[in-house]
Amino acid sequence: MSQTARLEQVSKGFGGRLILDQVDLELAPGEVVVVVGPSGGGKSVLLDLLLGLQAPDAGTVHRPPVVGMVFQDAALFDDRTVAENLGFPARHLPAAERDARVQAAATAVGLRPGHLAARPQALSGGLRKRAAIARALVQAPAVLLYDEPTAGLDAASSIRVAQAILAARDAVPGQAALVVTHDYPLAARIADRVLYLDPAEHRLVPLMTADDLGRFGPRDEAVSAIRDHLEAWFAAEDPPASEPGTQRRPIRAQLADLLRNFRSAAGSLRRVRVPPLAPFLQRLWDVGVTSLPAVAVSGFVLGLVTSLQIGQALGAAFDDLDPLPGMLGVVLCHHVGPLYTGLFLAGRVGARVASEVGIKTYLRQADALDTFGTSAEAVWLSPILAAALVAFPLLALVLEATGLLGGLVGYVVLLGQNTAGFEHTVLGDVEAQPLLVGLVRALVCGVCIVTVAFNAGRGARRGSDAVGRATTRAVVAGLLAAIAVELIFSMAGGLLR
């Protein structure tokens, strides 16, 4: 298979809007090509096509077996150290070889041992970009793509990133690089060619060839002159187009999104894998243990209120509260407990999963996983889902137990009844089979809530407002899922009687 990347007459559009029109591009081995142009013109789409994250509408994309990517926000996995991030692309290799690759890549871009031991959020923006370059370099890619590698950096950090880009190219013989940027000093430092993505023609236009750049003299001395040339050229052009704003979507479209979320949730289960123990335990803590106090308190209050309501109804109708303990046990353990647990956790767990996955998706960490041959479902959904399978039934039991305790307090303290017979009556009327069915309902409810929330978060690709909408959609969909599970099980139970 060819080690070069090439686009032949490639066209791509979205929603009837043409982005790229019959684009041709070839990256020669060892070449650094810089693409400039206005925001919203299709530069990131160009990278996604070369990376394989998007398919062209027309034309052909030729790519080598290994293509690396440095995303605009670095897309480092924030739940891992920098060293673990760098080792992720080589996770299937023997430990010695993986460590050697990590060390070589870190050395190439100037990362020290202290940087490797830290989490990404503890590093400066420039160090995160260099760590992202090192992670891509671990793959030894034939082509390395960069999306705005110096965005948000000061001048000194930008220079170090430019040096890291050239060092990464030199570390892999014949490696080609394609850099999308608005940073003209960066282009002046690293480019062998500069192309302009024309937003009117939707094509790549040669702006500065290798001969043009060579006429400025030695690169170290010519950076300022090349930068001034690029800035003067763009100053004569129209102001760059801006990204389209986010518009409020009609209710019908929001409902359609909700239905698509349910369908994609079912499809995502096919990519779930058995998770490693460490992330499973971490998610079990996040989903189960941290929810325990709130579930216990909610269960106690639910049992207390239910006991008072049943007691008042029985007292008014029959002036006899003896049936109350048995009725309370049946209501909590056979019906209300699993449903209330699902409704409560749809808000707490669903919102957390959707917002966390939404932020990671927006920062393109999910796309980074795709470039390393795995999926967000395998890495993120699998441990959350496994934790939900364990935690939701156990939390339902906790809610039912504390609900019975609250019912006892209401029965004895507020209704003035004797404790004798309360435990015997509750245990006598609560049947094992409906109790087990209730735990199964809680388990199914947990799978639905977590999967729907995960897929809602995966749809958040355009800004913080998209993450907020995804979180809201996850909570609504989770509540609907909990009610639907209760309805289905209740109908099935009625038919089987």
HELIX and SHEET records of a PDB file:
HELIX    1   1 LYS A   43  LEU A   51  1                                   9    
HELIX    2   2 VAL A   82  GLY A   87  1                                   6    
HELIX    3   3 PHE A   88  ALA A   90  5                                   3    
HELIX    4   4 ALA A   95  VAL A  109  1                                  15    
HELIX    5   5 PRO A  113  ALA A  117  1                                   5    
HELIX    6   6 PRO A  120  ALA A  122  5                                   3    
HELIX    7   7 GLY A  125  LEU A  137  1                                  13    
HELIX    8   8 ALA A  155  ALA A  171  1                                  17    
HELIX    9   9 TYR A  184  ILE A  190  1                                   7    
HELIX   10  10 ALA A  210  GLY A  214  1                                   5    
HELIX   11  11 ARG A  219  ALA A  235  1                                  17    
HELIX   12  12 ILE A  251  SER A  268  1                                  18    
HELIX   13  13 LEU A  269  ARG A  271  5                                   3    
HELIX   14  14 LEU A  277  LEU A  284  1                                   8    
HELIX   15  15 TRP A  285  VAL A  289  3                                   5    
HELIX   16  16 LEU A  292  ALA A  317  1                                  26    
HELIX   17  17 LEU A  324  VAL A  330  1                                   7    
HELIX   18  18 VAL A  331  VAL A  336  3                                   6    
HELIX   19  19 GLY A  337  TYR A  362  1                                  26    
HELIX   20  20 GLN A  365  THR A  371  1                                   7    
HELIX   21  21 ALA A  376  ALA A  376  1                                   1    
HELIX   22  22 GLU A  377  LEU A  381  3                                   5    
HELIX   23  23 SER A  382  VAL A  409  1                                  28    
HELIX   24  24 GLY A  410  LEU A  414  3                                   5    
HELIX   25  25 PHE A  422  ASP A  429  1                                   8    
HELIX   26  26 ALA A  432  ARG A  458  1                                  27    
HELIX   27  27 SER A  464  LEU A  496  1                                  33    
SHEET    1   A 3 ARG A  17  LEU A  27  0                                        
SHEET    2   A 3 ALA A   5  PHE A  14 -1                                        
SHEET    3   A 3 ALA A  58  HIS A  62 -1                                        
SHEET    1   B 6 VAL A  67  VAL A  70  0                                        
SHEET    2   B 6 VAL A 143  ASP A 147  1                                        
SHEET    3   B 6 ALA A 176  VAL A 180  1                                        
SHEET    4   B 6 VAL A  32  VAL A  36  1                                        
SHEET    5   B 6 ARG A 193  ASP A 198  1                                        
SHEET    6   B 6 ARG A 203  MET A 208 -1                                        
END                                                                             
